[in-house]
Each structure stands twice: as C-alpha cells, then as structure tokens.
C-alpha cells in the first residue's frame, strides 16, 4: 500500500510544515523526513508514528526526537 502525505497550503501557497522544517537542525529534519517515508511505505504503521484523529478524516504524524515529540496533523 502506498500512502501520500499531503500538507495544508494556504490560498497564497504558504505551507507551515515546510517553514517549520526549514528552521530545524539537519539531524531533526532527517528524522522527521524518515518518519514521513516510513508512513508512506509501510502497509501497517504503528500508532507510535500515525494516529487517526477522532471525529475527522485527518491523521496525526508523531515524531519522537530526544526528549521531544513533534506532532503534525
């Protein structure tokens, strides 16, 4: 199964997740992008990385890095 991760863009094409990633250190960027690739490629993704948000069609991507957890709806 192949998933595609789509990021929200405003009417003027601004993407807050891309802006956030651009401001992060290289090692954190690599970690986040590797989780995105994992989600796109695995048929069954552990809840640790991907969870459906109750009452919506959206999913939340979770990335643990050191003592922080980053969440992307």
N, CA, C and O atoms as a GROMACS GRO file, in nm:
protein
  292
    1UNK      N    1   0.084  -0.119   0.000
    1UNK     CA    2   0.000   0.000   0.000
    1UNK      C    3   0.088   0.124   0.000
    1UNK      O    4   0.184   0.134   0.076
    2UNK      N    5   0.054   0.217  -0.084
    2UNK     CA    6   0.130   0.341  -0.094
    2UNK      C    7   0.043   0.457  -0.045
    2UNK      O    8  -0.065   0.480  -0.098
    3UNK      N    9   0.091   0.528   0.056
    3UNK     CA   10   0.022   0.646   0.106
    3UNK      C   11   0.093   0.770   0.054
    3UNK      O   12   0.211   0.766   0.020
    4UNK      N   13   0.020   0.878   0.048
    4UNK     CA   14   0.078   1.006   0.013
    4UNK      C   15   0.047   1.104   0.125
    4UNK      O   16  -0.069   1.121   0.163
    5UNK      N   17   0.148   1.168   0.176
    5UNK     CA   18   0.130   1.269   0.280
    5UNK      C   19   0.110   1.402   0.210
    5UNK      O   20   0.192   1.444   0.128
    6UNK      N   21   0.000   1.468   0.244
    6UNK     CA   22  -0.031   1.598   0.184
    6UNK      C   23  -0.031   1.702   0.296
    6UNK      O   24  -0.094   1.684   0.400
    7UNK      N   25   0.041   1.811   0.273
    7UNK     CA   26   0.046   1.920   0.369
    7UNK      C   27  -0.051   2.030   0.329
    7UNK      O   28  -0.070   2.058   0.211
    8UNK      N   29  -0.112   2.091   0.429
    8UNK     CA   30  -0.203   2.202   0.404
    8UNK      C   31  -0.126   2.321   0.350
    8UNK      O   32  -0.017   2.354   0.398
    9UNK      N   33  -0.183   2.385   0.250
    9UNK     CA   34  -0.128   2.509   0.194
    9UNK      C   35  -0.236   2.616   0.199
    9UNK      O   36  -0.353   2.590   0.171
   10UNK      N   37  -0.195   2.737   0.234
   10UNK     CA   38  -0.289   2.848   0.236
   10UNK      C   39  -0.321   2.890   0.093
   10UNK      O   40  -0.262   2.838  -0.002
   11UNK      N   41  -0.412   2.984   0.078
   11UNK     CA   42  -0.450   3.029  -0.056
   11UNK      C   43  -0.334   3.095  -0.131
   11UNK      O   44  -0.335   3.102  -0.254
   12UNK      N   45  -0.233   3.144  -0.058
   12UNK     CA   46  -0.115   3.202  -0.123
   12UNK      C   47   0.003   3.104  -0.124
   12UNK      O   48   0.119   3.144  -0.135
   13UNK      N   49  -0.029   2.972  -0.112
   13UNK     CA   50   0.068   2.861  -0.122
   13UNK      C   51   0.166   2.852  -0.006
   13UNK      O   52   0.269   2.786  -0.019
   14UNK      N   53   0.138   2.915   0.105
   14UNK     CA   54   0.225   2.902   0.223
   14UNK      C   55   0.201   2.767   0.288
   14UNK      O   56   0.086   2.725   0.305
   15UNK      N   57   0.308   2.699   0.325
   15UNK     CA   58   0.299   2.569   0.391
   15UNK      C   59   0.374   2.577   0.524
   15UNK      O   60   0.497   2.589   0.526
   16UNK      N   61   0.300   2.572   0.634
   16UNK     CA   62   0.359   2.591   0.766
   16UNK      C   63   0.454   2.478   0.805
   16UNK      O   64   0.553   2.501   0.875
   17UNK      N   65   0.425   2.357   0.761
   17UNK     CA   66   0.514   2.245   0.794
   17UNK      C   67   0.648   2.260   0.722
   17UNK      O   68   0.752   2.235   0.782
   18UNK      N   69   0.646   2.299   0.597
   18UNK     CA   70   0.772   2.322   0.525
   18UNK      C   71   0.852   2.434   0.592
   18UNK      O   72   0.973   2.424   0.606
   19UNK      N   73   0.783   2.540   0.632
   19UNK     CA   74   0.851   2.651   0.701
   19UNK      C   75   0.914   2.602   0.832
   19UNK      O   76   1.027   2.638   0.864
   20UNK      N   77   0.839   2.521   0.906
   20UNK     CA   78   0.890   2.465   1.032
   20UNK      C   79   1.014   2.379   1.006
   20UNK      O   80   1.115   2.394   1.075
   21UNK      N   81   1.006   2.290   0.908
   21UNK     CA   82   1.120   2.202   0.877
   21UNK      C   83   1.244   2.280   0.838
   21UNK      O   84   1.356   2.246   0.878
   22UNK      N   85   1.225   2.385   0.759
   22UNK     CA   86   1.339   2.466   0.714
   22UNK      C   87   1.416   2.529   0.831
   22UNK      O   88   1.535   2.558   0.819
   23UNK      N   89   1.348   2.550   0.943
   23UNK     CA   90   1.410   2.616   1.059
   23UNK      C   91   1.477   2.518   1.155
   23UNK      O   92   1.539   2.560   1.252
   24UNK      N   93   1.463   2.387   1.129
   24UNK     CA   94   1.516   2.287   1.221
   24UNK      C   95   1.658   2.244   1.182
   24UNK      O   96   1.702   2.262   1.069
   25UNK      N   97   1.728   2.188   1.281
   25UNK     CA   98   1.863   2.135   1.256
   25UNK      C   99   1.854   2.020   1.157
   25UNK      O  100   1.750   1.956   1.144
   26UNK      N  101   1.964   1.994   1.089
   26UNK     CA  102   1.968   1.889   0.987
   26UNK      C  103   1.932   1.752   1.042
   26UNK      O  104   1.859   1.676   0.978
   27UNK      N  105   1.981   1.718   1.161
   27UNK     CA  106   1.953   1.585   1.215
   27UNK      C  107   1.805   1.566   1.248
   27UNK      O  108   1.752   1.456   1.230
   28UNK      N  109   1.739   1.671   1.294
   28UNK     CA  110   1.595   1.662   1.320
   28UNK      C  111   1.517   1.655   1.188
   28UNK      O  112   1.420   1.580   1.178
   29UNK      N  113   1.558   1.732   1.090
   29UNK     CA  114   1.494   1.725   0.958
   29UNK      C  115   1.502   1.583   0.901
   29UNK      O  116   1.403   1.532   0.847
   30UNK      N  117   1.617   1.520   0.914
   30UNK     CA  118   1.635   1.384   0.864
   30UNK      C  119   1.542   1.288   0.938
   30UNK      O  120   1.481   1.201   0.875
   31UNK      N  121   1.530   1.302   1.067
   31UNK     CA  122   1.442   1.216   1.147
   31UNK      C  123   1.296   1.232   1.103
   31UNK      O  124   1.227   1.132   1.082
   32UNK      N  125   1.251   1.355   1.090
   32UNK     CA  126   1.112   1.381   1.052
   32UNK      C  127   1.084   1.326   0.913
   32UNK      O  128   0.982   1.260   0.892
   33UNK      N  129   1.172   1.351   0.820
   33UNK     CA  130   1.151   1.302   0.683
   33UNK      C  131   1.156   1.150   0.675
   33UNK      O  132   1.088   1.090   0.592
   34UNK      N  133   1.237   1.087   0.760
   34UNK     CA  134   1.242   0.940   0.761
   34UNK      C  135   1.111   0.882   0.813
   34UNK      O  136   1.066   0.778   0.764
   35UNK      N  137   1.049   0.947   0.912
   35UNK     CA  138   0.918   0.901   0.960
   35UNK      C  139   0.813   0.920   0.851
   35UNK      O  140   0.728   0.833   0.832
   36UNK      N  141   0.818   1.031   0.779
   36UNK     CA  142   0.724   1.052   0.668
   36UNK      C  143   0.738   0.940   0.564
   36UNK      O  144   0.638   0.886   0.518
   37UNK      N  145   0.860   0.906   0.528
   37UNK     CA  146   0.883   0.799   0.430
   37UNK      C  147   0.836   0.664   0.482
   37UNK      O  148   0.780   0.585   0.407
   38UNK      N  149   0.857   0.638   0.610
   38UNK     CA  150   0.811   0.515   0.672
   38UNK      C  151   0.659   0.504   0.662
   38UNK      O  152   0.605   0.399   0.628
   39UNK      N  153   0.590   0.612   0.692
   39UNK     CA  154   0.444   0.613   0.686
   39UNK      C  155   0.395   0.591   0.543
   39UNK      O  156   0.296   0.521   0.521
   40UNK      N  157   0.464   0.649   0.447
   40UNK     CA  158   0.423   0.632   0.308
   40UNK      C  159   0.447   0.489   0.257
   40UNK      O  160   0.378   0.445   0.165
   41UNK      N  161   0.541   0.419   0.314
   41UNK     CA  162   0.578   0.289   0.258
   41UNK      C  163   0.524   0.167   0.333
   41UNK      O  164   0.503   0.063   0.272
   42UNK      N  165   0.502   0.178   0.464
   42UNK     CA  166   0.454   0.061   0.540
   42UNK      C  167   0.305   0.038   0.520
   42UNK      O  168   0.227   0.133   0.512
   43UNK      N  169   0.266  -0.087   0.511
   43UNK     CA  170   0.124  -0.119   0.500
   43UNK      C  171   0.053  -0.096   0.634
   43UNK      O  172  -0.055  -0.038   0.638
   44UNK      N  173   0.115  -0.141   0.741
   44UNK     CA  174   0.061  -0.121   0.875
   44UNK      C  175   0.160  -0.034   0.953
   44UNK      O  176   0.272  -0.075   0.981
   45UNK      N  177   0.115   0.086   0.986
   45UNK     CA  178   0.202   0.182   1.056
   45UNK      C  179   0.169   0.180   1.204
   45UNK      O  180   0.052   0.193   1.242
   46UNK      N  181   0.270   0.163   1.290
   46UNK     CA  182   0.245   0.165   1.434
   46UNK      C  183   0.184   0.298   1.480
   46UNK      O  184   0.217   0.404   1.426
   47UNK      N  185   0.096   0.292   1.580
   47UNK     CA  186   0.031   0.411   1.635
   47UNK      C  187   0.136   0.509   1.688
   47UNK      O  188   0.108   0.629   1.700
   48UNK      N  189   0.252   0.461   1.720
   48UNK     CA  190   0.360   0.548   1.767
   48UNK      C  191   0.391   0.657   1.664
   48UNK      O  192   0.433   0.767   1.700
   49UNK      N  193   0.369   0.626   1.536
   49UNK     CA  194   0.401   0.721   1.428
   49UNK      C  195   0.280   0.786   1.364
   49UNK      O  196   0.289   0.898   1.315
   50UNK      N  197   0.166   0.717   1.364
   50UNK     CA  198   0.049   0.766   1.291
   50UNK      C  199  -0.078   0.728   1.366
   50UNK      O  200  -0.100   0.612   1.399
   51UNK      N  201  -0.162   0.830   1.393
   51UNK     CA  202  -0.286   0.804   1.465
   51UNK      C  203  -0.399   0.884   1.400
   51UNK      O  204  -0.383   1.003   1.370
   52UNK      N  205  -0.512   0.818   1.379
   52UNK     CA  206  -0.630   0.886   1.324
   52UNK      C  207  -0.689   0.975   1.431
   52UNK      O  208  -0.707   0.933   1.546
   53UNK      N  209  -0.720   1.099   1.394
   53UNK     CA  210  -0.781   1.192   1.487
   53UNK      C  211  -0.931   1.165   1.494
   53UNK      O  212  -0.999   1.165   1.392
   54UNK      N  213  -0.981   1.143   1.612
   54UNK     CA  214  -1.120   1.106   1.634
   54UNK      C  215  -1.215   1.211   1.577
   54UNK      O  216  -1.198   1.331   1.598
   55UNK      N  217  -1.315   1.163   1.504
   55UNK     CA  218  -1.419   1.250   1.451
   55UNK      C  219  -1.380   1.330   1.328
   55UNK      O  220  -1.453   1.420   1.286
   56UNK      N  221  -1.264   1.297   1.269
   56UNK     CA  222  -1.219   1.369   1.149
   56UNK      C  223  -1.168   1.270   1.045
   56UNK      O  224  -1.162   1.149   1.071
   57UNK      N  225  -1.131   1.322   0.929
   57UNK     CA  226  -1.066   1.240   0.827
   57UNK      C  227  -0.914   1.256   0.834
   57UNK      O  228  -0.842   1.200   0.752
   58UNK      N  229  -0.868   1.331   0.932
   58UNK     CA  230  -0.726   1.362   0.944
   58UNK      C  231  -0.650   1.261   1.030
   58UNK      O  232  -0.708   1.195   1.117
   59UNK      N  233  -0.521   1.252   1.004
   59UNK     CA  234  -0.431   1.170   1.085
   59UNK      C  235  -0.325   1.262   1.144
   59UNK      O  236  -0.296   1.368   1.090
   60UNK      N  237  -0.269   1.219   1.256
   60UNK     CA  238  -0.161   1.293   1.320
   60UNK      C  239  -0.033   1.211   1.307
   60UNK      O  240  -0.029   1.094   1.345
   61UNK      N  241   0.071   1.273   1.254
   61UNK     CA  242   0.202   1.209   1.244
   61UNK      C  243   0.280   1.249   1.368
   61UNK      O  244   0.286   1.366   1.405
   62UNK      N  245   0.341   1.149   1.433
   62UNK     CA  246   0.417   1.173   1.556
   62UNK      C  247   0.563   1.137   1.535
   62UNK      O  248   0.596   1.030   1.484
   63UNK      N  249   0.650   1.228   1.574
   63UNK     CA  250   0.794   1.205   1.561
   63UNK      C  251   0.858   1.231   1.697
   63UNK      O  252   0.849   1.341   1.750
   64UNK      N  253   0.922   1.129   1.752
   64UNK     CA  254   0.994   1.144   1.878
   64UNK      C  255   1.140   1.174   1.847
   64UNK      O  256   1.204   1.104   1.769
   65UNK      N  257   1.191   1.278   1.909
   65UNK     CA  258   1.331   1.316   1.891
   65UNK      C  259   1.387   1.359   2.025
   65UNK      O  260   1.348   1.462   2.080
   66UNK      N  261   1.479   1.280   2.075
   66UNK     CA  262   1.539   1.302   2.207
   66UNK      C  263   1.426   1.309   2.310
   66UNK      O  264   1.352   1.212   2.324
   67UNK      N  265   1.411   1.420   2.382
   67UNK     CA  266   1.305   1.427   2.483
   67UNK      C  267   1.180   1.499   2.432
   67UNK      O  268   1.090   1.530   2.510
   68UNK      N  269   1.173   1.526   2.302
   68UNK     CA  270   1.060   1.599   2.244
   68UNK      C  271   0.975   1.508   2.156
   68UNK      O  272   1.023   1.409   2.101
   69UNK      N  273   0.849   1.545   2.144
   69UNK     CA  274   0.759   1.478   2.050
   69UNK      C  275   0.700   1.586   1.960
   69UNK      O  276   0.641   1.683   2.007
   70UNK      N  277   0.717   1.568   1.830
   70UNK     CA  278   0.662   1.660   1.732
   70UNK      C  279   0.538   1.597   1.670
   70UNK      O  280   0.539   1.480   1.632
   71UNK      N  281   0.431   1.675   1.661
   71UNK     CA  282   0.305   1.623   1.606
   71UNK      C  283   0.263   1.709   1.488
   71UNK      O  284   0.261   1.832   1.494
   72UNK      N  285   0.230   1.639   1.380
   72UNK     CA  286   0.189   1.706   1.258
   72UNK      C  287   0.050   1.656   1.219
   72UNK      O  288   0.034   1.540   1.183
   73UNK      N  289  -0.052   1.744   1.226
   73UNK     CA  290  -0.188   1.698   1.189
   73UNK      C  291  -0.205   1.696   1.038
   73UNK      O  292  -0.312   1.661   0.988
   0.00000   0.00000   0.00000
